[in-house]
Amino acid sequence: MSDYLSSLGYPFRGRPMVFVFAVLIIWAMLLASWAPVIGWIAVFCFLMPFMCVFFMKMVQQSSMGDEEICLFPELEEWLDGLMMPFIRLVVCIGVSFLPLAFYLHRLDWEMDGTGSMSWLFIAAGVIYFPGAFMRTSVLESFSGLSPVGWWMLVRKAPLSYAGLVGAFSVGGWVILNLPSGLLMDFAMAPVKLYVTCVLMNMCGLFMLKHEFAAEEDDGGFSISGPAAS
């Protein structure tokens, strides 16, 4: 994981004001969430999808060797440029934790025998998600969710991928355990954004370092392929 220490400075490297404006967007999301209808429409139809596209662009640009935090994405069409990446992220999360959803649908959460099984399904989702998310970001396609492609991505550098999963686990734990409340949500927004940006850069560096080529039904892809065009 020493190769990814540079990610700790990524959010402020080159374009620190991008991070500042990103914090303002998150604050706008928090303010908009207080509005009953219009605010939630703004959050789920623009602000949250915009940040999703921004994070995916971080992975793409980092995978092409860009060491500075990327600029905000240029959005030409609302559906293709904003909502589709957001939908792909939601589907990526859903696919990663689909076994857990099926399990919890059949069994109540209990901390005796069934609780331990639930944690196994959670672990499976945590292991699958980073690879699926990286491939989905680079390919800009639902084909990034392919279990075969995921395995081809992971098998060439299992230890590095395990370290990346560990970083995601630690980062997720930090975000989920930060203080919350009316004012603390605003105060902790920069911390949550910083952790997320670091993880996005680590994903890009993972792709750049190992230069994976996952074979799809219609051919293969490389780091310099879809993301660079």
C-alpha positions in Angstrom: 0.0 0.0 0.0 3.0 2.3 0.1 2.4 3.0 -3.6 -0.8 4.7 -2.7 0.5 7.1 0.0 0.5 9.9 -2.5 -3.3 9.6 -2.6 -3.3 11.3 0.8 -2.5 14.6 -0.8 -4.6 14.1 -3.9 -7.6 16.3 -2.9 -5.4 19.4 -2.6 -2.9 18.7 -5.3 -2.8 21.2 -8.2 -6.4 22.6 -7.9 -7.2 23.0 -4.2 -10.2 25.2 -5.0 -11.9 22.3 -6.7 -12.1 20.6 -3.3 -13.4 23.8 -1.7 -16.2 24.1 -4.3 -17.0 20.4 -3.9 -17.5 21.0 -0.1 -19.9 23.8 -1.0 -21.9 21.4 -3.2 -22.2 19.0 -0.3 -23.3 21.8 2.0 -25.9 22.7 -0.7 -27.1 19.1 -0.6 -27.5 19.2 3.1 -29.4 22.5 2.9 -31.6 21.2 0.0 -32.5 18.1 2.0 -34.4 20.2 4.4 -36.9 21.2 1.7 -39.8 18.8 1.6 -40.1 18.2 -2.2 -38.1 20.6 -4.3 -35.0 20.1 -2.2 -35.1 16.3 -2.5 -35.7 16.7 -6.3 -32.6 18.9 -6.5 -30.5 16.4 -4.4 -31.5 13.2 -6.3 -31.8 14.7 -9.8 -28.8 17.0 -9.9 -26.5 17.4 -6.9 -26.0 13.8 -5.9 -25.7 12.5 -9.5 -23.2 15.4 -10.2 -21.0 14.3 -7.3 -21.2 10.7 -8.5 -20.0 11.8 -12.0 -17.2 13.8 -10.3 -16.0 10.8 -8.3 -16.0 8.6 -11.3 -14.1 11.1 -13.3 -11.5 11.1 -10.5 -11.0 7.4 -11.1 -10.8 7.8 -14.9 -8.3 10.7 -14.8 -6.2 9.0 -12.1 -6.1 5.8 -14.1 -4.6 7.9 -17.0 -1.8 9.2 -14.8 -3.3 12.6 -13.8 -1.8 13.4 -10.4 -3.9 16.5 -9.7 -7.5 16.5 -8.6 -9.7 16.5 -11.7 -11.9 19.4 -12.7 -15.6 19.2 -12.4 -17.2 17.2 -15.2 -18.7 19.1 -18.2 -22.3 17.9 -18.5 -24.0 18.2 -21.9 -27.0 16.0 -21.4 -29.0 15.5 -18.2 -29.8 11.8 -18.8 -26.6 10.5 -20.4 -24.2 12.8 -18.7 -25.7 13.0 -15.2 -28.3 10.3 -14.4 -26.8 7.3 -16.2 -23.6 7.3 -14.2 -25.6 7.7 -11.0 -27.8 4.8 -12.0 -24.8 2.7 -12.8 -23.4 3.5 -9.3 -26.7 2.5 -7.7 -26.8 -0.7 -9.7 -23.2 -1.4 -8.8 -24.0 -1.1 -5.1 -27.1 -3.3 -5.6 -25.2 -6.0 -7.4 -22.5 -6.0 -4.8 -24.9 -6.5 -1.9 -27.6 -8.5 -3.8 -26.7 -11.8 -1.9 -27.1 -9.9 1.4 -30.5 -8.5 0.3 -31.7 -12.0 -0.6 -30.5 -13.4 2.7 -32.1 -10.7 4.8 -35.3 -11.0 2.9 -35.5 -14.7 3.9 -34.2 -14.4 7.4 -34.5 -11.8 10.2 -31.3 -10.3 11.5 -30.3 -12.3 14.5 -27.1 -12.2 16.4 -27.0 -15.9 17.2 -26.5 -18.1 14.1 -27.9 -16.0 11.3 -26.1 -12.8 12.4 -22.7 -14.3 11.6 -23.9 -15.3 8.1 -25.1 -11.7 7.5 -21.6 -10.4 8.2 -20.2 -12.9 5.6 -22.6 -11.5 3.0 -21.6 -8.0 4.0 -17.9 -8.9 3.6 -18.6 -10.4 0.2 -20.2 -7.1 -0.9 -17.4 -5.1 0.4 -14.9 -7.3 -1.4 -16.8 -7.1 -4.7 -17.7 -3.4 -4.8 -14.3 -1.7 -5.3 -13.5 -3.8 -8.4 -16.9 -3.4 -9.9 -16.9 0.3 -9.2 -13.5 0.8 -10.8 -14.4 -1.1 -13.9 -17.8 0.7 -14.2 -16.1 4.0 -13.9 -13.4 3.3 -16.5 -15.7 1.5 -19.0 -18.6 3.9 -18.4 -20.8 0.9 -19.0 -22.9 -1.6 -17.1 -20.4 -4.2 -18.5 -18.1 -3.2 -15.6 -20.3 -5.2 -13.3 -19.4 -8.5 -14.9 -18.2 -11.0 -12.3 -15.9 -12.5 -15.0 -14.4 -9.1 -15.6 -14.1 -8.5 -11.9 -12.2 -11.8 -11.4 -9.8 -11.0 -14.3 -9.2 -7.6 -12.7 -8.4 -9.0 -9.3 -6.5 -12.2 -10.0 -3.4 -10.5 -11.3 -2.8 -8.5 -8.2 -4.8 -10.1 -5.3 -2.6 -8.7 -2.5 -2.9 -5.1 -3.9 -6.6 -5.5 -4.3 -6.9 -6.8 -0.8 -5.1 -3.7 0.4 -7.5 -1.6 -1.6 -10.5 -3.4 -0.1 -8.9 -2.7 3.3 -8.6 1.0 2.5 -12.3 1.1 1.5 -13.3 -0.7 4.7 -11.3 1.8 6.8 -12.6 4.7 4.9 -16.2 3.6 5.1 -15.8 3.0 8.8 -14.4 6.5 9.3 -17.3 8.1 7.3 -20.0 6.1 9.1 -18.6 6.8 12.6 -18.0 10.5 12.3 -20.1 12.6 14.6 -23.6 13.5 13.2 -26.2 16.0 14.0 -27.6 19.3 12.7 -24.3 21.2 12.7 -21.9 18.2 12.8 -23.0 17.1 9.3 -21.8 20.4 7.9 -18.6 20.3 10.0 -17.8 16.7 8.9 -18.6 17.2 5.2 -15.0 18.2 4.3 -13.7 15.1 6.2 -16.1 12.8 4.3 -15.2 14.4 1.0 -11.5 14.1 1.7 -11.7 10.4 2.5 -13.8 9.7 -0.6 -11.4 11.6 -2.9 -8.5 9.7 -1.5 -10.2 6.4 -2.2 -11.1 7.5 -5.7 -7.5 8.3 -6.4 -6.4 5.0 -5.0 -8.8 3.2 -7.4 -7.3 5.1 -10.3 -3.7 4.4 -9.3 -4.6 0.7 -8.9 -5.8 0.6 -12.5 -2.8 2.6 -13.7 -0.2 0.5 -11.9 -1.5 -2.9 -13.0 -2.8 -1.9 -16.5 -5.4 -4.6 -16.5 -7.2 -5.8 -19.6 -10.5 -7.6 -18.9 -12.0 -9.5 -21.8 -15.6 -8.7 -22.5 -18.0 -10.4 -24.9 -17.1 -7.9 -27.6 -13.4 -7.7 -26.9 -11.2 -6.2 -24.3 -10.4 -2.9 -22.7 -7.3 -1.1 -21.5 -6.7 1.9 -19.3 -6.0 3.9 -22.4 -9.2 2.8 -24.1 -12.7 4.0 -23.2 -11.5 6.3 -20.4 -9.1 8.2 -22.6 -11.3 8.7 -25.6 
